[in-house]
Each structure stands twice: as structure tokens, then as C-alpha cells.
Amino acid sequence: MKIRVLILTTFWFFTFLSCKNQGIFTQKPNQFDIVIYGGTSAGIAAAIQASRMGNSVVLIEPTNRIGGLTTGGLGQTDIGNKMVVGGISREFYQGIRKYYENQNNWKWQKRSEYRDGGQTQTGNSEDAMWTFEPSAALTVYNTMMAKENITLEYNQRLNRETGVKMQNQKIIEIEMEGGKKYRGKMFIDATYEGDLMAAAGITYTVGRESNKEFGETLNGVQANTIGTTLRGTVSINGSNHNFVKGVDPYIVTGDRSSGLLPFIVDGGRPGIDGRSNKGIQAYCFRMTLTDHPENRVPFRKPDNYIELEYELLFRNYEAGYDRIPWINSSMPNRKTDTNNRDGFSTDFIGQNYDYPEASYKEREKIIERHRSYQQGLMWSLAYHPRIPESIRNEVSRWGTCKDEYEREDGWQQQLYIREARRMLSDYIMTQLHCEAYEVAEDPVGMAAYGMDSHNVQRYVDANDYVQNEGNVEAHGFSPYPISYRAIIPKKGECSNLLVPVCVSSTHIAFGSIRMEPVFMVLGQSAATAASLAIQTESDIHSVDYILLKARLIKDKQILVYPPK
């Protein structure tokens, strides 16, 4: 009997060792050349480029849908200048055009019936198309990725507390909440939030700097109606996306003692113009709407609807406001990309300050709160008796789409994260770069949109009326280069991480850079630099820029304007 027990014990001991070596009891991390966290447009472009340069690559997406805002409702692309969209970014928009050349992809209207417009209008001689349905973008991305050797992981969220393992200023591996691990030579943070960057201990900031800090004019608090660029060009700040005159901010009209209405900043005061402020520009959902009866989901009153939260909307109309507070840009198949406009609209002003640093659970609450606010807004505009009848009649024709997103109510999961964390590296992009007072000598892409910030806070002005603060729209300058050093951390912090979305920049410069075509450009450039670092067995700070530039140009990236 003792011999039998000994034999069985020995058998199970060696079985345990065998299982352990095979990873059954302890998981063996996945090994890749390049690990990309965040399946945004930047992450997808980075993964494609990494594959084309012969690397093993994994693209890790925290949700069940890739593409970020490009597949999440932002279908009318903010470009600025089409000439500087190159490489994989342009390939994507060329793919969009090819997609819509297929008659089978026109379900809800004839191709001949569709008209696009504005900066995204596609000319007859163009090889690309710039306005698209979210589902079309998802199809094009999947088609592009299917040609590459990319491991795609869904629903894997980074353990932001202890999930980044580093040695000698290098990331060795990252671990997800569920315990899955990914080991790599190079890492790319392509999230809108900068979660991998922050978890790796990289220096970053949140909010608005003062104008004095970097010699800017459009940073910090912007409550004045008129602002100036460094070149003296007038830009409209306080007058756009604001209330009409005379909207009372108090719960009981004219009675300060009754307290402020919801979503007005504590104390009612905005702060001193040009001074720093930790608020961030407002978020919203870029709604995909339709007026096609067979595809429309009517706006529904949310269960947690609170009428007082829309009192400022009603008072704005009663004070003389007379249009629908949205930009309803047409997309194919009788759909829209619907964005914020005027004083009380889809932007949930001042309600996102905690989002960048919030836990996943807290972020989910913030996202759901934004959704319910916007659902309540659309229901109010469509059906509330205090809204003018002409407005109600028009808004109620519209609804969300049955065929775009995973949710049955037609709402997407992707919130428009206009700004969150921003890295602070050895090179910081500022307003001076936007206006060409300073020029990056090591470009990895071009930005071309105006300096643009949505409102940050709602306050009470000197006349005891409600106003919004933070809107900046400064246009009229040429495309400008983005430095390679702005997408890598400070030297001495991490030698194998690149950050193509939360780039090193001030608030107002990021307002120009933060466009989806640019994120794709920077994602491709980040993967190119990572690949060259692997090939030359160097770190990202030692990559030979001459080699990097040559490869970027070979891959049709645009680094100068006008393009050569």
C-alpha cells in the first residue's frame, strides 16, 4: 500500500510539472515584436504598418469594437487640408470611396440621391471619399487588416494599477484585468485616454495651461468674445456655441437664493481669462441619425429624465433662440453625423472632468450619464411642449439607426473623447507650432485643422446671465509638421513606448492635432519608428531620423507642405 501511494504521488508530481511547463497552471505571456494597446484609428494604422514591416504584432482593444470614433459616429471627417493626408490614412479613405462604388452598399437611398458638402465634399477627380457610415468604416478597416498578419484581441482592458512590468526603463510586459499577459519589444499606446502611458509612469498633464506658460494667446480660460492668434487674426471665442442674451441661470428666475440650475460651475464664476484651468473640453456622442421610417428608432424619454436639467434649453428658446441645436451633416444611406451646435446642445459641458483619471467603473457611469443626458435632450427637442412646434416637428422626424451599432436603441458605445491626458515629453507642440513661429525639424506627419476647442464650463456673467466658456475656433493657417519627439516620452522615462494619440502638446495645440486622419498618420509613423528600433536593436530615442524619414516617405507619408 505504501509503495502504491508513493507511485501515485510521484505520478501526480511529474504531471503537475508537465502541466506547469505547458502553461496550464501558470499562463505563459504572448510574445510579440510590437504590442499595441487601443484599437482606435491610430492603433489600426499602427498594426497594419507593423505587419507590413515584417513584425509580429498584437492589437488589443478594450471593447468589442475597433475603430474608435471613426467607426463610432464621426463620419464627416475633420480634415483641414486633404493634401497632407497620406500613407495608410489615405488608403483608408480610398477604401471608403471603393466601398461606395459598390451599388450593393446603397440600401436606404440611391447613390445618385446622395450629396455631401463642406470640407468633406468629394470631388469627381478625387481618389478618396471623406464622409461615410460607421459601419462602412468598420468594413474597410476589417478588409485592410485581413490582408495583414495581425493578432486582434477584443475585450481586454489593461490592469492600470499593477499591469505594467518595467525593467531598466523598458516595458517588458503588460497584463490585462483578466490576467492575460502580452510581452513585446516595443509598445504603442493608441488609446484616447493614454492609459498605458499613465500606467508606465510617463509624465503627462490634464486640462488647460495658462497662456504665459508657453507664450500662447488661446489657452487657459477663454470667456471673452474676441480672441487673437499670435499673428493678430481675430478668432471668435465666447460668441459661438453660446446662449442668446438674457437667459437666467437661477432655479427660480431672478432669485439668486434659489440656487443655480444644473451644470453651471460652482460659484458661477469662470476664472480669469488666460489663466490655467483643469477642466477639459466637453464630450458628446456623435449621433448617427436617420429619417428613413424603416431604419429609424424614435427618440425615447430616458427612465432617469429630470426636466430641470433642460430648463436652460427651454429658457434659451423663450429668450429668442430659433433653430435646432445640432449640426446634422448628411452621410450616405439617409444617415447623419450629428454634432453639437450653439448654447445648449449635445455637449455635456463640465461633466467630464473626472473621466481621464477615473476607474473603468467610474468611466462607465460617466459614459452612461452622457448618453442619458443626450437621450433626454433629443426627446425634449422632439416632444416637449416648451419647445417651439416647428422645432419639434423637424426633430421628431429623426431617430437613431437600427443597423449601425450593437445596442438595440441605436446608440453607440464610443463617447467622443475630445481630450483626456496629454503626454509631456522633451518636445511639446504649442500654438507657436500651429502658427509656424516654431517648426519641428523631425516631422512624422502633418496637422492641418484649426485650433479648436469645445466649451469647458458654464457660468454666470457680469449681467447675471448664463454663458458658456472655452470655445475656440481659430483657423486660417497652413498645415504644419508634428515632431517625432512629441510621440515619444521624455528620455529616461521609457525607451520602448510610443504615444500617437495623447501626443505631447498644450491644450490648444492638441485642439488642432486631435483629428482622426492625423491619428492614423501618427499611428503609422509610430509603428515605423518602433520597427526601425527593433531592426537596429536600439531604443526609440536613438532611432536615426534620416532612416525614419526615408521610410515614411517611401510609405507615402506627407511630411512637408505643399507636398513634393
Secondary structure, 3 states (H helix, E strand, C coil): CHHHHHHHHHHHHHHHHHHHHCCCCCCCCEEEEEEEECCCHHHHHHHHHHHHCCCCEEEECCCCCCCCCCCCCCCECCCCCHHHCCHHHHHHHHHHHHHHHCHHHCCCCCHHHCCCCHHHCCCCCCCCCCECCHHHHHHHHHHHHHCCCEEEECCCCECCCCCEEEECCEEEEEEECCCCEEEEEEEEECCCCCHHHHHCCCCEECCECCHHHHCCCCCCECCCCEEECCCCCEEECCCCCCCCCCCCCEEECCEEEEEECCCCCCCCCCCCECCCECCCCCCECCECEECCCCCEEECCCCCCCCHHHHHHHHHHHHCCCCCCCEEEEEECCCEEEEEECCCCCCCCCCCCCCCCCCCHHHHHHHHHHHHHHHHHHHHHHHHCCCCCHHHHHHHCCCEEECCCCCCCCCCCCCCECCCCCEECCCCCECHHHHCCCCCCCCEEEEECCCEEECCCEEEECCCCCEEEECCEEECCCCCEEEEHHHHCCCCCCCCCEECCCCCCECHHHHHHHCCHHHHHHHHHHHHHHHHHHHHCCCCHHHCCHHHHHHHHHHCCCCCCCCCC
